[in-house]
């Protein structure tokens, strides 16, 4: 099956010569959740803006369901819902009216039943008659999602959807995203919250300096680049490691009172058992041990740092 979004050698250079995107290639499959991670200025918003038809590329092309986003703008834009970073809403309009108006902007006939369904799904139905200026920041962000869903898009872009939202509301919105995916909506989100990608994404892309460093299945990425560590708090501190332990991933830390060991998760039982036996043979004893699995944040920092 052809990808619902196909980005092919996409570039964007501004008039001042700044290269925001440098040959981006990306395929997004129908019904998946793709998280794009990257620091400020990495190119995330520029990429989304071009796919959504808000900005024009300098080179390359983007296809949405086989339609070129430049040549077939009307067809592609009607398939896409966008939740921007900024809370750009009419403060003196009611929730129901502003969401209904967004549907009309996309050329769709009025459908109060659909608007009600969207507002109920986002826990906004009891606020339907409130003016936007009466809502909290988190509720306003939910209204932005409702506006993006008003015309029943196949693809939803979430640009920093939970920025400035408290932890409880953030998790509620994660649930909404999962429910949307279950209904067949393809979701692409940019985020600064690593745990957001770790929680809800199927695949993770890392973008930095206008280049897509990788796009991987989340589980595969964790398995390929993640590390496991064994941490041993020693009974007595060591001045130095015996030479027989050199080069095997063992590091002396915390003033000689702690050992950390990077190990292969596939052979962890054998490798740890061997290490502990060798430590005992060298009269090195520990009072506590724990393990640590590297997180997506560790991987992200390593990738972005390596690209500098």
HUFEN-V606611 format. One record per helix or strand of 2 or more residues. SS is the DSSP state (alpha for helix, beta for strand). FROM is the first residue (numbers start at 0). TO is the last residue. If there is no record, write none. Layout:
BEGIN
ss=<SS | SS>
from=<FROM | FROM>
to=<TO | TO>
END
This chain:
BEGIN
ss=<beta | beta | beta | alpha | beta | beta | alpha | beta | alpha | alpha | alpha | alpha | alpha | beta | alpha | beta | alpha | beta | beta | alpha | beta | alpha | beta | alpha | beta | alpha | beta | alpha>
from=<4 | 18 | 32 | 43 | 58 | 66 | 72 | 79 | 94 | 111 | 124 | 131 | 136 | 154 | 166 | 185 | 193 | 202 | 210 | 217 | 227 | 242 | 249 | 253 | 257 | 264 | 285 | 295>
to=<12 | 27 | 36 | 50 | 63 | 67 | 76 | 82 | 104 | 120 | 126 | 133 | 148 | 158 | 181 | 190 | 199 | 207 | 216 | 224 | 233 | 244 | 252 | 255 | 262 | 280 | 292 | 306>
END
